[in-house]
Amino acid sequence: MEKVIADQEILDSIIKPTSIAVIGASSKPGKIGYNVIENLLASKYEGKIFPINPNASEILGFKVYPTILDVPEPIDAAIMTIPAKLVLGAIEECGQKGVKGIIVITSGFSEVGERDLERQIVEKANSYGMRILGPNIVGVLSNTNKMNASFAPTLPLPGKGALISQSGALLIALDMATFTRKVGFDKLISIGNMSDISFADLINWLDKDEDTTSISLYIEGLKDGRAFMEACRAAKKPIVALKSGVSEHGAAAAASHTGSLAGAANMYKAVFKQAGIVQASDLGNLFDRTLAVSLQPEFRGDNLLIITNGGGVGVLATDAAEKYGIPLKFAPQDVQMELKKYMPEFGSAKNPVDLTGVASAEWYESSVRNSLMHPWVDALTVLYCEVAITHPMDVAMAIKKAVDESGVKNKPVTVSFVGGVESDKAMQWLVENNIPAYATPDAAVNAIAARRGRSVKPHEARERS
Ligand code: ACO
């Protein structure tokens, strides 16, 4: 039976609940039922927390109720941290209580062959109008809602996108990696076995969520391909997906991990293209492309201009442009004439525009501002090699000033600084100021290609006509 798309309000109760019961809350540090309460507290969750455990009276300062039916107030979401065989009974009680959404952290369902049990918990929940996220998940994390409803150690570095991951362990790893990669997320959602709530449900919800600018997916296999396609095609926000399990052995591994069917690389590639999804090639690329799509507008048109102070990085970026399907064209004469003003005699105003190693922050500022404002330029990648005569932070600030003062908001800009610690700091500052910056020219061009990779969707075609 094909599922109806989960009601927006029910997903509200799971992703931004105002009250949470933890069924299987524990007073023993180290247990998942303890972790979840501890994490809700640490993330400064502002809703109500109701630990449920028949054998405890107080956990981390909260009164404990023997069953959910004993809680005297309404409950939006119930998180299950009890063993699999107890989940069905607990869901029955949640139904009687009038809980709206269920988050089943517990493992031991279809991923280990217990398909009947998984079907039963979904049928039970649905019979009361409740929906299930999971089972076999880490939980839900949201910076905006100050909610770490999971056993992942911390909320991610704040960012503007949302990430949905089918793998729980990977979600935790990516959560931690947001701090080292300096790419944040607003929300992380673990989807696990997808017994009920699917990628499609979450994409629909996130597309309407005002705190989310882009949606990133880690997919092992889809259970309802048609609904997924429809949700992606309808989504107005950019979607980046990393699909694993595309090799024969990888597909078998995915089946035993989250009980889902993986498939051939080419099929997914075609599906993603049709659905307007930007594909990521690996975990690093998922971060890189997420950064670009969460911060930058779509690359409409064909003309990418590259501005650099180093011929070498310019050539590398040119190679990358061809590799990612954006062959560079020379800028028209009027663009070249203007840019010639901001370079020495021996510079080049073609494309890449080489301001040369003597380029000042002011030259960067003028060339970026004037290029962005020219109708021929559809997208801009700015490269900088750390040289003695300029400080990386001055160049970063010049780029940001130029972008702001140009008033142009509908052309994507990416940056790459190649250098040392000061270049890293300057790139971090750029990211904090909504300009994606990368350690290599290849990554900066790949990221701008991600804003172009999305095929035109029906609503975009309408907007353009
Ligand atoms: N209502 C409320 N509490 C109950 C009930 C009930 N009906 N029955 C038992 N409890 C209590 C228990 O008494 C216990 O509390 P205590 O610590 O005070 O004794 C608590 O609930 C938990 O029950 P346990 O039997 O101790 O279960 P345990 O904590 O060992 O395991 C768990 C439960 C964590 C859900 C386990 O079954 C499980 O699924 N673990 C894997 C979860 C996981 O990794 N999910 C993500 C997968 S993705 C990834 O790879 C990271």
Boltz pocket constraint, residues with backbone or C-beta under 6 A from the ligand:
constraints:
  - pocket:
      binder: B
      contacts: [[A, 22], [A, 23], [A, 24], [A, 25], [A, 26], [A, 27], [A, 28], [A, 31], [A, 32], [A, 33], [A, 52], [A, 53], [A, 54], [A, 55], [A, 56], [A, 66], [A, 80], [A, 81], [A, 82], [A, 83], [A, 84], [A, 86], [A, 90], [A, 105], [A, 106], [A, 107], [A, 108], [A, 136], [A, 137], [A, 138], [A, 167], [A, 168], [A, 169]]
      max_distance: 6.0
